[in-house]
């Protein structure tokens, strides 16, 4: 699903480094822009529940974003 090259830091206006930091728990999700939150939900490998907790959204929201991307 994730087509980023190893050292890319931006993908279509999304700060990939910030997204990765949120998913690792080293940056608060409030620091992300709305499109970055959606990007994180679509590209994260964790369960919808765990990703939702990190991003401050519902599990259903993560599932909807992932389905829209499929």
N, C-alpha and C positions, 0 to 999 in steps of 0.2 A: 504494500500500500504506500509506504513512504518512499518516494523516488529521489530524495535528496542525496547529493554526493556527500562524502564524509566531512568536508570542510566548509560546506555552505553555511552561511549565517543568516541569509534572507531568502525567502521563497514567496514571490508575488506580493511583496509588501508586508510579509509576516516576519517578525523577528524570531527566528527559529531558536536562537540561544535563550531568549527569555522564555519561550514555550518549554524548552527542555528543563530550564531551572524550576519552573512551576511544577512540572511533572515529577521532578526529583524532590520537590519539597523545600527548595532553597530560596524560592521567591514566592511572594503572595500572589494569588490569582488576580487580585485587584489591580496589579501592575500591568496586566494584559489588556489590549484593545479587544473589542467584541469579536473581530475576525480572527484574532489570535486564539481566543478561547475556543471558537468553532474548529479552527485548525488543529488545536491540541486534542480536542475530543475525537476528531476524525483520524488522527495519526497515532495516538497513544495505543500501546499494546496491552494495557491493563484491562481489567473488567470494566464494564460501564459504571458499576457502583464505585469502584475505587477512583476512576478518572473523574466522575462527577464530584466526589468529595474534594479532590484536589482543585477542581475548577470552580467550585461554588455554584454548581447547577444541579438539576435533578438527574437521576439515572435515566429517566425517560427522554430527557433532552439530549443526552449523549447518544442514546440509541437512535433517536430521530435523525440527528446529524450524521451518524454513521450510515444509516440506511439511505439517506439522501445522496451520499457520496458513492454508494455502491453501484 
